[in-house]
């Protein structure tokens, strides 16, 4: 039985921090610290007039055993039929892309893709970049069509400079033959979820319920409080310093960005080197429209470089209860810095794609999400491993989640991670055990 008197401080009240606090607060004195004025991070949502809006499209889907049931213990969920598309060369295609549709709407492209398949064994490239890894599996034609510009837009870097690990983690389809097989045998479940789940009143319903359960367990959540120092002595947390005091927890768990963490750690009074890692910010433009519905899809991908944005989604497609009956809201994602001129260009491109007409826009505004995407530049793994090896050598310190491990994780995977860490601490497992658990995290599969 865990000792209820032991204290745990968790840094960051995003979804991973909240879930971890939820599982540990029944057995420990848990304090969850958040520097911002709200909790939930990018997995949360906010109220705007009569709308409940997410920070981009968030769905709950999992292949992990038992995770959906665990989430439903915290929050009621509705089941949503997923439909999403990809817009290419002035045409809408189902997503994942079906070669049969490409053959009908873009026969020249389909022919070139076929030539790529035949010549692929002769032209194999070294799997040393995002670009080469995907060209080896899809051919240059399909790579240029649906991967190249999309990657540049999201990560702001030439795909040749991105690590192959990014493609391995983010592309659910293993190659052109799996794509063709899914069409021939009408089996897309291995590469795309047919249904997903969602809280009826938006993602903040899940966030609020997690916070409520933490408090019911006598855990505490402290907002507007930033950490300024983590002092390590004799391979343990000596103290942590906040702008509202100093604490000496038995355990410290960090879900904050690794570069921010590196800035405040001191080993025996000496700061550690900050890793050379990079992130991409995300801007979301919210358009309030004077019509009941805008899209047939939950979200649409726009991979072509000519489009300023990379994805458009509609809040109402996730839950009708999040928007007024006679209005809707679409969310347009871009990594470009926004100006009035650029937003006018976005409106023009949305009109071109027949998503809206300018006269339907009642108003618009935007939100910026800092460090939304970890950028896997070549050499990133060495930087990350160098920092994590130092941090994880500390007996009572763990890092976790998308930001805490500089990893791409879906919400269900963050939930699984949090459960595994709670088990690690409650059972007083060794750090060697934790390293084996982290190898299991690397097996997570992204399914869109």
C-alpha positions in Angstrom: 0.0 0.0 0.0 1.4 3.4 -1.0 2.3 5.8 1.8 -0.4 8.6 1.8 2.0 10.9 3.5 4.4 11.1 0.6 4.1 14.1 -1.6 4.2 14.4 -5.4 4.6 17.6 -7.4 3.5 17.5 -11.0 4.6 20.3 -13.4 2.2 21.2 -16.1 -1.6 20.8 -16.0 -2.1 19.8 -19.6 -3.8 16.5 -20.3 -0.9 14.3 -19.2 -0.3 16.2 -16.0 -4.1 16.0 -15.2 -4.3 12.3 -15.9 -1.2 11.5 -13.8 -2.5 13.6 -10.9 -5.9 11.8 -11.2 -4.2 8.3 -10.8 -1.8 9.3 -8.0 -3.9 11.7 -5.9 -5.8 8.8 -4.3 -2.6 7.5 -2.7 -0.3 10.5 -2.3 -0.5 14.2 -1.5 -0.4 15.6 -5.0 0.1 19.2 -6.1 -0.4 20.0 -9.8 1.4 23.2 -10.8 0.4 25.2 -13.9 2.1 28.5 -15.1 -1.0 29.6 -17.1 -4.4 30.8 -15.8 -6.2 27.7 -17.2 -5.7 24.0 -17.3 -5.9 21.4 -20.0 -3.3 22.8 -22.3 -3.9 22.3 -26.0 -6.2 19.4 -25.2 -8.6 21.8 -23.5 -11.3 24.1 -24.9 -12.8 27.5 -24.2 -16.2 29.2 -24.2 -16.8 32.0 -26.8 -20.3 33.5 -26.6 -22.6 30.5 -27.3 -19.8 28.3 -28.6 -17.6 25.7 -26.9 -14.4 25.6 -29.0 -11.4 23.3 -28.9 -7.8 24.2 -29.8 -8.1 22.4 -33.1 -9.7 19.0 -33.7 -9.3 16.5 -30.8 -10.8 13.1 -30.9 -10.6 10.1 -28.5 -9.7 6.9 -30.3 -7.6 4.1 -29.0 -6.3 0.6 -29.9 -5.0 0.2 -26.4 -6.8 -2.3 -24.2 -8.9 -0.8 -21.4 -8.1 2.9 -22.0 -11.5 3.9 -23.4 -13.1 2.3 -20.4 -10.8 4.3 -18.1 -11.7 7.6 -19.9 -15.4 6.8 -19.6 -15.1 6.4 -15.9 -14.1 10.1 -15.8 -16.3 11.6 -18.6 -19.3 10.6 -20.6 -18.5 10.2 -24.4 -20.5 10.2 -27.5 -19.6 8.0 -30.5 -19.0 9.9 -33.7 -18.8 8.6 -37.3 -15.5 9.9 -38.7 -15.3 11.4 -42.1 -12.3 13.3 -43.4 -11.0 14.3 -46.8 -7.9 15.6 -48.5 -8.1 18.4 -51.0 -5.7 18.1 -54.0 -5.6 19.7 -57.4 -9.1 21.2 -57.0 -10.7 17.9 -56.0 -11.8 16.3 -52.7 -10.5 12.8 -52.0 -11.3 10.4 -49.2 -8.6 10.2 -46.5 -6.6 8.0 -46.4 -6.1 8.6 -50.1 -7.6 5.9 -52.3 -5.6 5.2 -55.5 -8.9 4.3 -57.3 -10.1 7.9 -56.8 -6.7 9.3 -57.9 -6.9 7.2 -61.1 -10.3 8.7 -61.9 -9.7 12.3 -61.0 -6.0 12.5 -61.7 -5.1 9.8 -64.2 -1.7 11.3 -65.1 -0.7 11.3 -61.5 -1.9 7.7 -61.0 0.2 6.6 -64.0 3.3 8.3 -62.7 2.7 6.7 -59.2 2.5 3.3 -61.0 5.8 3.9 -62.7 7.2 4.8 -59.2 6.0 1.5 -57.8 7.7 -0.5 -60.6 11.0 1.4 -60.4 11.1 1.5 -56.5 13.3 -1.5 -56.0 15.9 0.0 -58.4 15.9 3.5 -56.8 16.0 2.9 -53.1 17.3 5.8 -51.1 19.1 5.8 -47.7 16.4 6.0 -45.0 18.1 9.0 -43.4 15.4 11.6 -43.6 11.6 12.1 -43.6 11.8 12.7 -47.3 13.8 9.6 -48.3 11.8 7.4 -45.9 8.5 8.3 -47.5 9.8 8.3 -51.1 11.1 4.7 -50.5 7.6 3.6 -49.4 5.3 5.7 -51.6 7.4 6.8 -54.6 8.3 10.3 -55.5 4.9 11.2 -57.2 2.7 10.4 -54.2 5.3 11.9 -51.8 5.3 15.2 -53.7 1.6 15.1 -53.9 0.6 14.6 -50.3 3.6 14.7 -48.0 6.3 17.1 -49.1 4.5 20.5 -48.8 2.4 19.4 -45.9 5.6 18.6 -43.9 7.1 22.0 -44.8 4.0 23.8 -43.7 3.7 22.0 -40.3 7.3 21.9 -39.3 8.7 24.9 -41.2 11.7 22.9 -42.4 12.8 21.3 -45.6 11.7 17.6 -45.3 15.3 16.6 -46.2 16.4 18.1 -42.9 13.8 16.2 -40.8 14.6 12.9 -39.2 13.2 9.6 -40.6 11.8 8.9 -37.2 9.2 11.6 -37.8 7.7 9.7 -40.7 7.8 6.4 -38.8 5.7 8.0 -35.9 3.4 10.2 -37.8 2.4 8.3 -41.0 0.0 5.5 -40.1 0.3 3.8 -43.5 3.4 1.7 -43.9 3.6 2.1 -47.7 1.9 2.1 -51.1 1.1 -1.6 -50.9 -0.8 -1.3 -47.6 -2.7 1.6 -49.2 -3.7 -0.5 -52.2 -4.5 -3.5 -50.0 -6.9 -1.4 -47.9 -8.8 -0.5 -51.0 -8.9 -3.9 -52.6 -10.0 -5.7 -49.5 -12.1 -2.7 -48.1 -10.1 -2.7 -44.9 -9.0 0.7 -43.8 -9.3 0.1 -40.1 -5.6 -0.5 -39.8 -4.8 3.0 -41.1 -7.8 5.0 -40.2 -10.4 5.0 -37.4 -14.0 4.5 -38.6 -15.5 6.0 -35.4 -14.1 8.1 -32.5 -15.4 9.3 -29.2 -15.8 12.8 -27.9 -17.1 14.6 -24.7 -20.6 16.0 -25.5 -19.7 19.5 -24.3 -16.2 19.7 -25.7 -12.8 18.6 -24.5 -13.0 20.9 -21.5 -15.7 18.6 -20.1 -13.0 15.9 -19.8 -10.5 18.4 -18.3 -13.1 19.7 -15.8 -14.0 16.2 -14.7 -10.3 15.2 -14.2 -9.8 18.3 -12.1 -12.9 17.6 -10.0 -11.7 14.0 -9.3 -8.2 15.2 -8.3 -9.7 17.7 -5.8 -12.1 15.0 -4.5 -9.0 12.9 -3.8 -7.6 15.9 -1.8 -5.2 16.8 -4.6 -4.4 20.4 -5.3 -4.2 22.4 -8.5 -2.2 25.6 -8.4 -2.5 27.9 -11.5 -0.5 31.1 -12.3 2.6 29.7 -10.6 5.8 29.2 -12.5 8.8 27.1 -11.5 12.1 29.0 -11.3 14.5 26.3 -10.1 14.9 22.5 -9.6 17.8 21.8 -7.3 19.4 18.3 -7.4 21.7 17.0 -4.7 22.9 13.5 -4.1 21.0 12.3 -7.1 17.6 13.4 -5.6 15.3 16.4 -5.7 16.5 18.7 -3.0 13.9 21.4 -3.5 11.9 23.2 -6.2 11.5 26.9 -6.2 8.3 28.6 -7.3 7.3 32.2 -7.6 5.0 31.3 -4.6 7.4 29.6 -2.4 9.7 26.5 -2.1 8.8 22.8 -1.9 10.6 19.6 -1.1 8.5 16.8 -2.7 9.2 13.1 -2.4 8.6 12.8 -6.2 8.7 15.3 -9.0 7.0 14.6 -12.4 7.5 17.0 -15.3 5.2 17.3 -18.3 6.5 20.7 -19.4 8.7 21.2 -22.5 12.1 19.8 -22.2 13.9 23.0 -23.2 12.0 24.9 -20.5 12.9 22.1 -18.0 16.6 22.3 -18.9 16.7 26.0 -18.1 15.8 25.5 -14.4 17.6 22.4 -13.4 20.7 22.6 -11.3 22.9 19.7 -10.3 24.8 20.6 -7.1 24.2 24.2 -8.0 25.4 24.0 -11.6 23.0 24.4 -14.5 22.9 21.8 -17.3 23.3 22.5 -21.0 20.1 23.4 -22.8 19.4 20.9 -25.6 19.3 22.1 -29.3 15.7 21.2 -29.9 13.1 23.0 -31.8 9.3 23.5 -31.8 6.7 25.0 -34.1 3.9 27.3 -33.0 0.4 26.8 -34.3 -2.1 29.5 -35.1 -5.8 28.6 -35.3 -8.2 31.0 -37.0 -11.8 30.6 -35.8 -14.5 31.7 -38.2 -18.1 32.1 -36.8 -20.5 31.4 -39.7 -24.1 32.4 -40.2 -25.2 28.9 -41.3 -26.0 25.6 -39.6 -23.2 23.6 -41.1 -20.2 24.2 -43.3 -18.5 20.8 -44.0 -19.4 17.2 -44.8 -16.3 16.2 -43.0 -14.9 16.4 -39.5 -11.7 17.8 -40.9 -10.0 18.3 -44.3 -6.3 18.2 -45.0 -4.8 20.7 -47.5 -1.3 19.4 -48.2 -0.5 21.6 -51.3 2.0 24.4 -50.7 -0.2 27.1 -52.3 -2.6 26.9 -49.4 -1.7 29.0 -46.3 -3.3 26.5 -44.0 -2.9 22.7 -43.6 -6.1 21.6 -42.0 -9.7 22.9 -41.6 -12.2 21.3 -39.2 -15.7 22.1 -37.9 -16.5 22.1 -34.2 -20.1 21.0 -34.8 -18.9 17.8 -36.5 -17.6 16.6 -33.2 -20.7 17.5 -31.1 -23.8 19.4 -32.1 -24.1 20.6 -28.5 -20.9 22.8 -28.8 -22.5 25.3 -31.2 -25.8 27.2 -31.6 -28.3 25.4 -33.9 -28.3 28.1 -36.6 -24.6 28.9 -36.6 -21.3 27.0 -36.8 -17.6 27.5 -36.3 -14.7 26.3 -38.4 -11.1 26.2 -37.3 -8.3 26.8 -39.8 -4.8 25.8 -38.8 -1.6 27.5 -40.0 1.9 27.8 -38.8 2.4 31.1 -40.6 2.3 34.4 -38.6 -1.1 36.0 -39.0 -2.0 39.4 -40.2 -5.2 40.9 -41.5 -3.9 40.6 -45.0 -3.0 36.9 -44.5 -6.4 36.2 -43.0 -8.1 37.8 -46.1 -6.0 35.5 -48.2 -7.1 32.5 -46.1 -10.8 33.6 -46.7 -10.1 33.7 -50.4 -8.7 30.2 -50.3 -11.6 28.9 -48.3 -13.9 30.3 -50.9 -11.9 28.6 -53.6 -12.3 25.3 -51.8 -16.0 25.9 -51.5 -16.0 25.8 -47.7 -17.6 29.2 -47.2 -18.5 32.5 -48.7 -17.2 35.7 -47.3 -20.7 37.0 -46.7 -21.4 34.1 -44.3 -18.6 35.1 -41.9 -20.1 36.8 -38.8 -16.7 37.3 -37.2 -13.3 35.7 -36.8 -10.5 35.7 -34.3 -7.4 33.5 -33.7 -5.5 31.7 -30.9 -1.8 30.9 -30.9 -0.5 27.6 -29.4 3.1 27.9 -28.4 5.4 24.8 -29.0 2.5 22.9 -30.5 4.7 20.6 -32.6 8.1 19.1 -31.7 10.4 19.4 -34.7 12.3 16.2 -35.3 15.4 17.7 -37.1 18.2 15.3 -37.9 20.2 14.8 -34.7 17.4 15.5 -32.4 17.5 12.1 -30.7 21.1 12.7 -29.5 20.0 16.0 -27.9 17.0 14.5 -26.3 18.8 11.4 -25.0 21.6 13.4 -23.6 19.1 15.5 -21.5 16.9 12.6 -20.5 19.8 10.4 -19.4 20.7 13.2 -16.9 17.2 13.8 -15.7 16.2 10.1 -15.5 19.3 9.3 -13.4 17.6 11.2 -10.6 15.9 8.7 -8.2 12.7 10.6 -7.6 12.2 12.5 -10.9 10.2 11.5 -14.0 9.4 13.2 -17.3 6.2 12.3 -19.2 3.9 13.1 -22.1 4.2 14.9 -25.4 6.2 17.8 -24.1 8.0 15.9 -21.3 9.4 13.3 -23.7 9.5 15.4 -26.9 7.2 12.8 -28.4 4.2 12.6 -30.6 1.5 11.1 -28.5 -2.3 10.9 -28.9 -4.5 11.5 -25.9 -5.1 7.8 -25.3 -1.4 7.2 -25.3 -0.9 10.0 -22.8 -3.5 8.3 -20.7 -1.7 5.0 -20.9 1.6 6.6 -20.1 0.1 8.2 -17.0 -1.3 4.9 -15.7 2.1 3.2 -16.3 3.9 5.9 -14.3 1.4 5.7 -11.5 2.0 2.0 -11.3 5.8 2.6 -11.4 5.6 4.9 -8.3 3.0 3.0 -6.4 4.9 -0.3 -6.7 8.3 1.4 -6.1 9.8 -0.1 -9.2 13.4 0.6 -10.2 14.6 3.1 -12.8 15.6 0.1 -14.9 12.0 -1.0 -15.0 11.0 2.5 -16.1 13.5 2.4 -19.0 11.8 -0.8 -20.2 8.4 0.8 -19.9 9.6 3.7 -22.0 10.7 1.3 -24.8 7.1 0.1 -24.8 6.0 3.8 -25.3 8.0 3.7 -28.6 5.7 1.0 -29.9 2.7 3.4 -29.9 1.0 3.6 -33.3 -0.6 6.8 -34.6 -4.0 6.2 -36.3 -5.8 9.1 -37.9 
